[in-house]
Amino acid sequence: MRILLQHARTQLYLRSLGNWTANPLEAYDFQHSQRAINFAREHALSGVQIAVRFSDSQFDEVFPLPSTGTVPAHSAAS
């Protein structure tokens, strides 16, 4: 399982700050949803969502993050 940040509009995945990729295998794996939430909050990223990617893509999930305000600690997959 990989925990990625994905831009909701472009569907690109975060590789590093300011660097995005269409390939989820090249994206930065946060390994835990709270790390992804914290990163998005600390860098004021808007329009992003958490993408949980599995080796079998039929189980992939996406969890939108609010663009403003606080994000509850357990609002996305663990």
Backbone bond lengths (Angstrom), bond angles and torsions (degrees), N, CA, C in turn:
res aa  C-N    CA-C-N  psi(-1)  N-CA   C-N-CA  omega(-1)  CA-C   N-CA-C  phi
1 M - - - 1.451 - - 1.524 109.05 -
2 R 1.321 115.12 138.36 1.473 121.38 177.74 1.523 108.33 -124.07
3 I 1.336 116.21 137.50 1.462 122.71 177.77 1.522 107.12 -108.41
4 L 1.328 116.52 113.96 1.459 122.40 -173.72 1.526 110.10 -122.99
5 L 1.326 115.28 157.58 1.460 120.61 168.62 1.519 107.26 -100.15
6 Q 1.316 115.50 131.94 1.458 121.44 -177.96 1.527 109.22 -125.58
7 H 1.322 115.98 135.83 1.459 120.89 175.23 1.525 107.31 -74.47
8 A 1.317 117.13 121.55 1.463 121.83 -173.35 1.529 113.00 -61.56
9 R 1.330 118.04 -39.55 1.471 120.72 -176.59 1.520 112.26 -77.07
10 T 1.332 117.01 -46.79 1.469 120.36 -175.12 1.520 113.11 -88.72
11 Q 1.333 116.89 -17.04 1.461 123.40 -176.34 1.532 113.30 66.77
12 L 1.338 117.33 13.33 1.462 121.39 176.96 1.521 109.76 -81.45
13 Y 1.325 115.88 154.17 1.461 122.59 -179.10 1.520 110.40 -104.99
14 L 1.321 115.94 144.67 1.455 121.13 179.46 1.525 110.84 -70.89
15 R 1.322 115.59 124.54 1.466 121.32 174.44 1.523 108.60 -96.41
16 S 1.325 115.83 -45.73 1.464 124.12 174.26 1.524 105.75 -159.49
17 L 1.304 117.57 170.86 1.457 120.51 -176.31 1.527 109.99 -55.93
18 G 1.336 116.12 119.35 1.458 122.01 -179.22 1.518 114.61 81.66
19 N 1.325 117.70 2.87 1.459 122.19 -177.00 1.532 108.22 -125.75
20 W 1.327 116.41 118.45 1.460 121.77 -175.16 1.521 110.07 -121.25
21 T 1.323 116.97 155.14 1.457 122.23 -178.88 1.529 110.17 -140.73
22 A 1.318 116.14 149.84 1.459 121.09 175.46 1.529 110.92 -81.51
23 N 1.316 116.93 -17.43 1.459 121.98 -176.48 1.529 110.37 -92.71
24 P 1.324 118.67 113.34 1.463 119.92 -179.05 1.533 113.18 -63.71
25 L 1.316 117.85 -22.60 1.468 120.55 178.74 1.526 112.14 -73.82
26 E 1.337 117.35 -18.96 1.460 122.04 177.47 1.527 112.04 -92.87
27 A 1.321 116.60 -8.91 1.464 121.60 -176.31 1.525 110.92 -76.42
28 Y 1.328 114.79 156.48 1.460 120.96 177.27 1.527 108.95 -71.05
29 D 1.322 116.33 128.85 1.463 122.58 178.51 1.523 108.70 -95.27
30 F 1.324 116.89 111.96 1.457 121.60 -179.41 1.527 112.12 -75.80
31 Q 1.313 118.21 -16.69 1.456 126.03 177.17 1.527 114.31 67.16
32 H 1.303 118.78 -14.92 1.458 122.29 177.49 1.528 107.95 -152.94
33 S 1.303 116.45 139.62 1.464 120.32 -176.34 1.524 112.67 -61.65
34 Q 1.335 117.56 -35.07 1.467 119.33 -178.60 1.524 111.15 -64.70
35 R 1.322 117.89 -34.62 1.472 120.65 176.67 1.523 110.38 -64.62
36 A 1.321 116.87 -40.64 1.466 120.74 178.86 1.530 110.38 -66.09
37 I 1.330 116.58 -42.82 1.465 121.16 178.44 1.525 110.16 -61.72
38 N 1.328 116.64 -46.42 1.466 120.78 179.78 1.521 111.48 -61.18
39 F 1.327 117.39 -43.31 1.464 121.59 179.67 1.528 110.16 -61.31
40 A 1.331 116.75 -46.83 1.466 120.48 -179.77 1.522 110.60 -61.95
41 R 1.308 117.04 -40.29 1.468 122.00 -179.88 1.530 110.57 -67.98
42 E 1.345 117.52 -47.73 1.468 121.93 -177.57 1.517 112.69 -63.43
43 H 1.329 117.00 -31.03 1.468 120.86 -177.28 1.525 111.86 -104.74
44 A 1.339 116.68 11.76 1.469 123.17 176.85 1.527 112.26 49.77
45 L 1.335 116.46 43.78 1.461 120.65 177.78 1.518 108.97 -78.61
46 S 1.307 116.49 129.66 1.464 120.12 177.59 1.523 108.44 -116.20
47 G 1.315 115.74 158.01 1.459 120.64 179.32 1.513 113.35 70.78
48 V 1.339 116.57 25.13 1.462 119.60 179.48 1.523 110.29 -111.69
49 Q 1.306 114.30 159.08 1.455 121.23 177.64 1.520 108.39 -139.57
50 I 1.316 115.46 159.14 1.458 120.09 175.91 1.521 107.53 -88.37
51 A 1.309 115.89 127.43 1.461 121.65 175.73 1.525 107.33 -109.59
52 V 1.315 115.67 121.71 1.463 121.36 176.61 1.521 106.00 -101.46
53 R 1.319 115.19 113.70 1.467 121.25 -175.10 1.518 110.17 -110.50
54 F 1.323 115.36 133.47 1.460 122.71 178.12 1.526 109.46 -114.10
55 S 1.320 116.41 163.21 1.465 118.90 177.52 1.527 110.43 -62.31
56 D 1.320 117.34 -32.32 1.462 122.23 172.82 1.530 107.30 -98.44
57 S 1.319 116.67 105.27 1.467 121.05 -171.06 1.525 114.11 -63.80
58 Q 1.313 118.97 -12.96 1.465 119.25 178.82 1.525 111.77 -65.84
59 F 1.329 117.14 -16.70 1.460 121.16 -179.71 1.527 113.19 -100.06
60 D 1.333 118.36 1.08 1.466 122.02 -179.89 1.532 110.26 -58.47
61 E 1.327 115.53 145.21 1.466 121.95 179.01 1.521 109.39 -135.31
62 V 1.328 116.71 154.28 1.454 122.69 177.02 1.523 107.76 -130.65
63 F 1.352 115.40 135.54 1.456 121.92 -179.51 1.521 108.78 -126.41
64 P 1.331 118.42 108.42 1.470 120.66 179.19 1.527 111.23 -63.59
65 L 1.320 116.11 146.03 1.461 122.28 174.83 1.525 108.15 -108.46
66 P 1.316 117.54 139.21 1.466 119.02 175.50 1.523 110.52 -61.79
67 S 1.324 117.11 142.23 1.465 119.77 -178.22 1.520 112.52 -82.19
68 T 1.343 117.66 -18.39 1.458 120.47 178.70 1.504 109.45 -134.65
69 G 1.321 115.82 162.61 1.457 120.58 178.54 1.519 110.76 80.80
70 T 1.301 115.49 -169.51 1.455 120.17 -178.40 1.510 110.47 -92.65
71 V 1.310 115.68 152.32 1.449 122.54 178.33 1.514 107.50 -105.07
72 P 1.328 118.94 121.94 1.469 119.79 177.89 1.524 110.68 -57.93
73 A 1.309 116.74 143.26 1.459 122.15 -174.64 1.516 113.02 -60.05
74 H 1.297 119.01 -30.59 1.457 120.54 -175.71 1.516 111.79 -117.46
75 S 1.336 117.26 39.66 1.457 120.27 -176.00 1.516 113.45 -87.46
76 A 1.342 117.78 -8.62 1.460 120.50 -178.72 1.512 109.54 -130.37
77 A 1.312 115.52 178.62 1.468 120.77 -177.93 1.510 111.55 -59.17
78 S 1.301 116.42 146.32 1.477 121.22 179.49 1.496 110.71 -82.04
